């Protein structure tokens, strides 16, 4: 399996948390969300890949939306974390840290062999 494909699969599992993280303090529309992700170090996510996930987050009540006028174009749909989304984010961050710690523990035992 190619490295980029594996990375993409891993990212799919936590992209919802990343999206909630970039709208937890301030609402954003799609392009703005991808820009915030890039600014925080996650450069491989494009607008096209987040809209289906945003739709799911909205259906699950984890984000609230509103439309606002844009500069010369159609109104933009802004997303913000709902109260449920904030709770889901906190729980997800805890789960991510646990899983990351467990995986790091397993992989650390072979790191010298792989990188050496």
Number of C-alpha atoms within 10 A of each C-alpha: 5 7 8 10 10 10 11 14 11 11 15 14 10 13 18 20 19 19 25 25 21 21 22 19 11 11 19 21 18 19 13 15 24 23 18 19 20 14 10 11 9 14 12 13 17 15 14 11 13 18 12 11 15 19 12 13 20 18 11 11 15 22 25 17 17 12 12 11 10 10 7 6 7 10 12 15 15 19 26 24 26 19 14 14 24 20 13 17 21 15 12 16 16 12 12 15 11 12 12 12 12 12 11 12 11 11 12 12 10 11 11 9 8 9 6 6
